[in-house]
Amino acid sequence: MGVVRFRAGEMDHNQERRHLAQADRHIAQVKGHIDRQRLIIDRLATMGEPTDEAWLTLAAFEATLQAFERHRATILRILRTD
């Protein structure tokens, strides 16, 4: 097997692409959590159950989504400057 050589910054570029893929997966997952939480809120409301905690959980998921989206934007900026 030969020696694999990377140009300066190429390994970092590949690492950032992996980070981008991971960020995309996290965003998709939290969007799924948000959709399910909205269904939970609807079911609770339909049954006349309290929804306060469910709304707080939804807000936490939405804040997490915003953080993941900001992180993804940062990764894209890094990739554009390489």
N, C-alpha and C positions, 0 to 999 in steps of 0.2 A: 504494500500500500504506500502511496506517495504522501508527501507532506502537503497538507492543505494550507494555503496562505491566503490571508485576507488583506485587502487594501485598507488603509487607515479609514476608520469609520464604518467599514462594511459590516463588521460584526455588530456594532451598535445599531446600525440600520436594521439588520435582521432581528435583533432583539426587540427593537421598537415595533417592528411588524408583528412579532409574537404578542407584544403587549397590546397592540391594537386589536388583534383577534380576540384576546382575552377580554378586553373592554367591551367589544361587541357582544360576546357571550354574556357578560354580566348585565349589559343593558337589556338584552333579550329576556334574561331570567327575571329581572326586576319588573319589566313590563308585564310578564306573566303573573307575577305576584300582585301587581296593581289590578290587573283584570279580575283575578280571583277575589281580591279583597273587595272590589266593587260589588261582585256577586254576593259575597257574604253580607255586606251592608244592606243590599236589597232584600235578601232573605230575612235578615234580622228585623228590618223595618216592616216587612210584610207580616211577620209573626208578632209584631208589637213588642219586640224585645229592644232593650237599650242598644244604641249604636255608638255611644261616645267613644268607647275603647277601639271599636272597629275603625272609626274615623281617624283616631290618633295613629293607628297602625298604618292606615292608608297614607296619611301625611308623612310618616317616616319613610315609607316606600318611595313616595314621590320625591322627598329630599335626597334619598339615596340615588334615585335615577338622575337627578340634576347633578349630583357629584360625579357619577360615572360619565355623564355626557360632557362635563367640564374636563374630566381627565382624558377622555377620548379626543377632545379638541386640542388639548395640550400635546398629546402624542402625534396628532396630525401636523401640528405646527413644527414639531421636532423633525418629522419625516420630510417636510417641505424644505427645511433649511439644510438638510444633509446633502 
